Amino acid sequence: MDDLEATLIFMRVTVNTIQQ
C-alpha cells in the first residue's frame, strides 16, 4: 500500500466518521 492509497482510505474513514 502506497502513501496515496493510505491517504484515500484515511480520508474515507474520516468522512464516514463525521457523517455518523
Helices and strands as residue ranges (DSSP letters): H 3-19
